[in-house]
Amino acid sequence: MKKQAKILAIDDDPNIHTMVKKVFESKPYEVISAFDGDEGLQKVVEEKPDLIILDVIMPTKGGFEVCRELKTQHKYHRFSEIPVLMLTVYPDDREKMHLSMREGMTMEAEEYLHKPFDPDELLRTAERLMRKREI
């Protein structure tokens, strides 16, 4: 029997958590919530998720900083292969590419989706990223 995949949603907006849970509740996924970057990194270690859905703009520690720590700091080396799906409010691909290139010098999320996101696109993208990891 295939194990239930864990998805960690890190976002400061409770409405995003509600939407993410609705998207994945119809499938065999467990959704775990964290409301800031520090809590998110703590839950990565505690919960060992199969996918991280990460907001870009959050107070105190933003998504790029969380992703950079996860992908580059030795204390997270066991978790650095977890795919990261960034949620962004940036308005167009040109801006996303600029951010991706600048921030990608030290780390890179596996995928980006714009907010507000299409639920079907979120599900398809998440499943594709988890299949790549063969959970």
Secondary structure per residue as TSV (DSSP state, phi and psi in degrees):
chain	resnum	aa	ss	phi	psi
A	1	M	-	360.0	133.1
A	2	K	-	-71.8	136.5
A	3	K	-	-71.4	154.7
A	4	Q	-	-75.2	128.1
A	5	A	E	-77.5	144.4
A	6	K	E	-104.9	131.7
A	7	I	E	-119.1	125.7
A	8	L	E	-102.2	118.2
A	9	A	E	-100.2	119.5
A	10	I	E	-114.0	108.5
A	11	D	-	-160.3	142.1
A	12	D	S	-82.7	-5.0
A	13	D	-	-99.3	112.4
A	14	P	H	-58.8	-30.0
A	15	N	H	-64.9	-34.4
A	16	I	H	-64.6	-42.3
A	17	H	H	-59.8	-42.7
A	18	T	H	-61.6	-45.0
A	19	M	H	-65.6	-43.8
A	20	V	H	-61.8	-44.0
A	21	K	H	-61.4	-41.4
A	22	K	H	-62.6	-40.2
A	23	V	H	-62.0	-43.2
A	24	F	H	-96.4	-13.0
A	25	E	H	-65.3	-26.6
A	26	S	T	-76.4	-6.9
A	27	K	T	-116.6	172.8
A	28	P	T	-81.8	60.8
A	29	Y	E	-123.8	145.3
A	30	E	E	-103.6	127.4
A	31	V	E	-106.8	126.7
A	32	I	E	-112.5	141.7
A	33	S	E	-112.9	143.8
A	34	A	E	-137.5	142.1
A	35	F	S	-107.9	2.5
A	36	D	S	-156.8	171.1
A	37	G	H	-63.2	-42.3
A	38	D	H	-65.0	-44.8
A	39	E	H	-62.5	-38.1
A	40	G	H	-61.5	-46.4
A	41	L	H	-63.5	-38.2
A	42	Q	H	-62.0	-42.9
A	43	K	H	-71.7	-27.8
A	44	V	H	-58.2	-47.3
A	45	V	H	-67.5	-44.7
A	46	E	H	-70.8	-42.9
A	47	E	H	-99.1	-20.6
A	48	K	-	48.9	64.2
A	49	P	-	-69.2	163.4
A	50	D	S	-92.6	-16.4
A	51	L	E	-154.8	143.4
A	52	I	E	-118.0	125.3
A	53	I	E	-103.2	117.6
A	54	L	E	-127.4	124.2
A	55	D	E	-70.8	145.4
A	56	V	S	-78.5	-50.8
A	57	I	-	-103.0	111.4
A	58	M	-	-139.8	153.1
A	59	P	S	-67.9	158.0
A	60	T	S	65.1	-71.3
A	61	K	S	-126.5	113.1
A	62	G	-	-78.9	173.1
A	63	G	H	-62.5	-39.7
A	64	F	H	-63.2	-40.3
A	65	E	H	-65.9	-42.4
A	66	V	H	-61.0	-47.0
A	67	C	H	-63.3	-42.9
A	68	R	H	-60.1	-46.3
A	69	E	H	-61.2	-45.5
A	70	L	H	-61.3	-41.2
A	71	K	H	-85.0	-19.7
A	72	T	H	-122.1	-23.2
A	73	Q	-	-82.4	135.9
A	74	H	G	-56.4	-37.9
A	75	K	G	-64.2	-15.1
A	76	Y	G	-109.2	13.2
A	77	H	G	-57.2	-31.9
A	78	R	G	-70.1	-15.7
A	79	F	G	-112.8	0.3
A	80	S	T	-67.8	-16.6
A	81	E	T	-90.5	-2.1
A	82	I	S	-67.7	125.6
A	83	P	-	-64.9	141.9
A	84	V	E	-118.0	125.3
A	85	L	E	-109.6	111.1
A	86	M	E	-86.6	136.3
A	87	L	E	-103.6	129.8
A	88	T	E	-133.7	148.9
A	89	V	-	-100.6	5.0
A	90	Y	-	-63.0	138.7
A	91	P	S	-76.2	-22.3
A	92	D	S	-150.5	167.8
A	93	D	H	-63.0	-33.4
A	94	R	H	-61.5	-45.6
A	95	E	H	-65.3	-41.1
A	96	K	H	-61.3	-43.3
A	97	M	H	-65.2	-39.7
A	98	H	H	-61.7	-46.9
A	99	L	H	-64.0	-43.1
A	100	S	H	-61.3	-42.8
A	101	M	H	-67.3	-44.7
A	102	R	H	-66.0	-50.6
A	103	E	H	-74.4	-27.1
A	104	G	T	-70.7	-2.0
A	105	M	T	-62.7	-32.3
A	106	T	T	-116.0	-18.4
A	107	M	-	-159.2	167.7
A	108	E	-	-155.1	130.3
A	109	A	-	-71.4	154.2
A	110	E	S	-74.1	-27.2
A	111	E	E	-158.3	156.6
A	112	Y	E	-127.4	142.1
A	113	L	E	-132.1	145.2
A	114	H	E	-83.6	144.7
A	115	K	S	-92.1	142.1
A	116	P	S	-71.3	142.5
A	117	F	-	-95.2	155.1
A	118	D	-	-83.3	124.3
A	119	P	H	-56.1	-40.8
A	120	D	H	-65.8	-38.6
A	121	E	H	-66.9	-39.7
A	122	L	H	-60.3	-47.0
A	123	L	H	-62.9	-47.9
A	124	R	H	-59.8	-45.1
A	125	T	H	-65.2	-45.2
A	126	A	H	-61.2	-45.5
A	127	E	H	-64.7	-38.0
A	128	R	H	-63.9	-44.5
A	129	L	H	-64.5	-39.0
A	130	M	H	-72.2	-34.2
A	131	R	H	-62.7	-40.0
A	132	K	H	-58.1	-33.1
A	133	R	H	-86.2	-11.3
A	134	E	T	54.4	66.4
A	135	I	-	-84.9	360.0
